[in-house]
Amino acid sequence: MNSKSLLEQHSFWRQAIFILKVCLLSWRRSVEDYFLKPVQRYPKATSLEAATVLAESRSSLWNAADTPDNWLLTAGKVHNLRIAAQALHGVEIPPTRIFSFWAHVPKPTKAQGYVDGREIREGCLVPSTAGGLCQLSNALFDAASRAGLKIVERHRHTQVVPGSLAEQGRDATVKWRHIDLRLAHTQAWRIEVELSTTELILRIRAPSAVPSSHASAAVLPMKRLSTKEAASAINDCYSCGQSRCAQHPTPRLPTLAKHATQAWLLTEMWPEFDELLIKQVQTKDSFFLPWTWQWPARPAYRWKNIPLTAKPYGAEFITLRRSLALRNLPKQGSTLQMALLKWDAALATTYARHLPVHCTHLIISQPLLPHLWKLGVLGGRTFDVLITRSPLQFLQKNLDEALKNHPTSPTLGDYRAPADLVQAEQSALAAAQGLYTPHTALFDTLGRAAKLLPWYKPAVNPAVSKGKVLLFPASALARKGVYELAQALQGIDCTVRVLGRAQETKHTWGSVKIEACPPGDPLEKVGLVVLPAWVEHQPRLLLRALAQSIPVIATPACGLPPQAGLTLIQQGQIDSLRQAIVQGLP
């Protein structure tokens, strides 16, 4: 198509007429849907999760032929697909009922979170809000036709994009609200949609692989291109060179990213991960932090190695509300754990809402991971995870094992995470590109993607003097090994300093002499540190003790590598623990 005809085709007045026609057709379809032939929106359900997969459709998300300019529109398309995929995933449709694409997918506006993607319009690929949703309708039609569903309504594209399902005649275009895709089946059926790093995957499930007895409806008539037009290449707004065209995106699209960038979605600061940041940070990285204000200071969220030129996004109001809400909750138990999950989800949602579409690689703090996975934010992206605790699956397994040893414990069995969250974390960890942790026990369980970091070496405090006190550097809880330590110390003459205030019961220690941790350095006058924990993710005080040349007795669950001054014993081995204590006491 020559320059003059391009400018005429996309003139201001022709675009105004096009928009008016779309509005009138959408109004007519709305009247039909509400009054003449009502369409229904079906809820998400789980009754067909294990049903037979009748058909699956896969299509590539990214185009290797994209230029640095039009790449951003492809990134916008992938973002739009994330929103629409979340709307369709898990929808189950009763037998013989008509499914409507637009009854389930959010209206394509910026208020719904959509951004500019690419849309085929009159032979050109033009920028359009929610552009790219046709890839989802293509996949749905492709799978539905393979599964034997009744095609109630379907419209083909007027132009074939190389590499798309339209080349195989398996496409279905949609346009709010007058151009729809509608399907039905003799059985109940389920739609599943996911975005992997590189593909859009859509599956249709039903109780059995019995084809529909309905004949598919004929394709509704649409305007067709001439043979000459169909043979010509589609014009791309970035490559056609017509900056005076009404559709040209120069004044509409951001110019800050002509290529993929990465983002850091962070929570509590770990010095090991702060050092990793130095090695992996890139010039145009985005940073998302719970706290960025200089005053009042929040040291737990103070990441020291973020570049001074970066302008991180801060979620201060979420963090403040979280802090206030947690003050009035018990320090242990299911109420606290549910609240922590709730605020992790709120922070993840806030980050996701502000995540730029050009960020295609993410580095994520683990507490946010299952929530981001459920939100669909990770589809079409690669990501690494900063591991700060055991995966929920293994954490709960460890607690169950400890509960078998101590069935009367009031804390070991008081909470388990929701099953859907456990599954979401499992799926996300399996899809991650890298899993970073300094914890040796976690490293051994994380599989091929695990990458072991060295523990941060704390500075030596020369003011600390050694003594004969045995330090238990945790609250007196079963998961920290308090029952094992109390049994091992029976008959041994020593004083135990307990760091935390929470406890199992008032009689946990029996005849063992205990003292509360005094003000100042908890290692003062300590001659031995013992932590026979079932669960320990951040052994900071153990690392400090080793740096001070104070001997440490711990379990592999504490995550420390073998080293001088450290004695490792297995969880629950009371005799071995007692022997190590007798040998280690000054």
Disulfide bonds with the S-S distance in Angstrom:
none
